[in-house]
């Protein structure tokens, strides 16, 4: 299914494009399709692993900070729903992903049907990136607001999981929150929060892969 999804995504790429590529196995298949086709594109990515694989496949990579426009960007997700609300928590690179998504004319999510919901389930937490100096203050405010939050830890690392920017990664349980979009806006407004892993009004299209084929979910234009 991931290969099917990558193949459908490849059909959206044209010669000379600046293409954003996220992380994951589907993106690796997409890199292979681009390489085998021989078309020339420039790649911008938030993922060091994707950058390495793209370089190994002889694709030109440009750093995000030198890029001011992306023609089309592709990424995976942990969950996406029919309204194109997207949760991208587990990689802890959501800030960089959202930057690239905001620069893109089209930001396309590639996902298997197991990650597609009518409404987000939040089986994975909302993840936020917090500046170190604001950590204790933000945690107190989150608890005062009624959220259950904890810094992310890893068996492979002592202490907190840190972002590529040197900030602390915190996970918030959103399963009992009635209005996650409103809650996300409230959390985002706290000073010291860099960004959250909920993508609202960023995704323009989703390609959902199943055994039956590819379902395309597109952003509906406002009336």
N, C-alpha and C positions, 0 to 999 in steps of 0.2 A: 504494500500500500504506500509506503514511503517513497519507493521508486516511481510509482504512478504519479504521486503528488509532485515529485521533482520534475517529471517529464512534462506535466501540465504547466508548471511554473516556467520551465525553459522556453515554452512557446511564446511567452510574454516578453522575452528578451530580444533586443535588436542590437545590431552592430553599432559600436561607439557609445553605448549607454554607460552611465555610472550606476553600478548595481550594488545595493546594500545586501549583505549576507550575514545572517545571524549564526547561531550554532546548532549542532545536532546532526543526526544521521541523514535526514532529508536534505539538508543543505549540502552535505558531502556528496550526495548523489547529484545534486544540481551543479556542483562544481565539476563533476565528471562530465556531465552533458555539455557544459560550456567548453570545457577543454577539448572534448572529442569533436565538437562542431567546428572549431577553429575560428569562431567569431571573436573579435577583439572588443573587450570591455574593460572598464576600470572597476575595481572592487574596493568598497569601504566596509569595514566590519568592526563590531565591538568585541569580537572573540579572538583571542590570541591563537587558539587552536584552529579556527577557521582560516585565519591569516596564514598560518603555516601550511595548511592543506592547499589553500589557493596558490601559494608560492610554489609548492611542489608540483602543481599542475600548470605552472608557467603563466598564471594570471597576474596582471598588473595590480598592485595594491597601493592605495593612497591613504594616508593617515586621516582620521576623522577631522582633526583640527585644521587641516588644509582643504577641506571639502565644504562648499557652501550650497550644494544642490545635488540631490540623488534622483535619478530618473525613476527607478523602481527598487524597492527593498523587499526582501523575503526573510521570514523568520518563523521559528516554531513557537510553541506556547505550552503552558500547562493546562489551561482551559480557555475556551472561547465559546461565546453564545451567539444566538441568532441576531442579536442587536450589535454584534461585533465588539462587545466588551471583551477584553482579553486579559488574562492573568499570566504574568511571566515572572514567576517567583524564584524557582529553584536554582537558576544559573547565577543569580546575584549580580547580573550586569544590566539590569533593567534601565538604569539611568542612561548608559551609553546607547542601549537599544532604542530608547525613546527619542534621544537626540537624532539618531539616524532616521527614525520613523517620521519625525517632524520635518526633516529636510526632503523627504521623498514625495514625488508626485503621486505615487501609489505605494502603499505599505500593505503587503500581502502576507497573510498568515497561512502556513502550510501545516495541516494537522490531520491525524487519523480520526475516525469517527468516535473513538473512545474518549477523545478530549473535547468533543463538541456537545454543548448542552443548550436547551431552550433558554435557560437562565443559569448563570454561573453557580456552581455548587459550593465553591470555596473549600473543596476537599484538601487543597493546599492552601497555606496561609497567604495573606497579603504581606508582602515583604517591603520594608522601608530601609532606605540608606540614611544614616544619621551621622552628622559631623560629630567627631569624638568629644569636643568641648560641650556639646549640647546633650550628651547621652543621658545623664541623670535627670536633667530638667525635662527632656522629652518623655522619658519613661514614667516620671511622676504624672505628667499631664495626660498621658495615655491611660494610666490607671484611674486618674480622677474622672476621665471621660467614660469610664466603664469598659475599656478594652482589656483583653487578655493578651499580653505581649511578653516576649522573651528574646534576648539576644541569641542569634544562631551560633551553635557550636559544632565542632566536627571531631570525630574520633581521630582524624589524621593531624589535628592541630590543637595545641593547648591554647585556651583562651577563646576570644571571640573570632568568628569569621569576619574578615574585613573585605571591603570592596577593592577593586583595582585602584580606586582613588584614595585608599587609606581610611575609609569611613566604616562605621560599625553597621552590620546587617542585623535587623530586628524583624522577627516574624510576629504577625498579629492574627489571632483566630477571628475570622469574620463569619463563621457559620450561623451565628444567631443574630447577626446585624440585619435589620429590616431594609435599610436603604444603603447598600454598599457604595454607591456612587457619591452620595452626600457625605458618608463617613470618610471616604477617600479624600474628598475636597477638604474636609475639616482637618484631617491628618496632614495633608500636603501643606496647609497654611501655617503649620507650627514652625516657628523659626528654628532652624537647625536640621529640619528634614530636607534632604536633597531631592529625593523623589520616591515614588512608590511603584510597585509592580503591577498596578491596575492601569491598563491602557484604555482610556475612554476618549472617543473622538480622535483616535489616531489611526486605527486600522481602516482601510478602505475596501478590502476584499479578503475573503478566506476561501481556500481550496481545501475541502474536506474529503479525505480519501476513505473509501469503503470497498468491499469486495465487488459491489455493483458498479463502481466507477468514481468519478469526481463530482461532488456537489459544489457549486460556486455560490457563495453568499456575498452579496454586494451591499455597500452602504446605500441606504435610501436617501434620495435628495429631499431636503426640507421643502415643504409646500409653502 
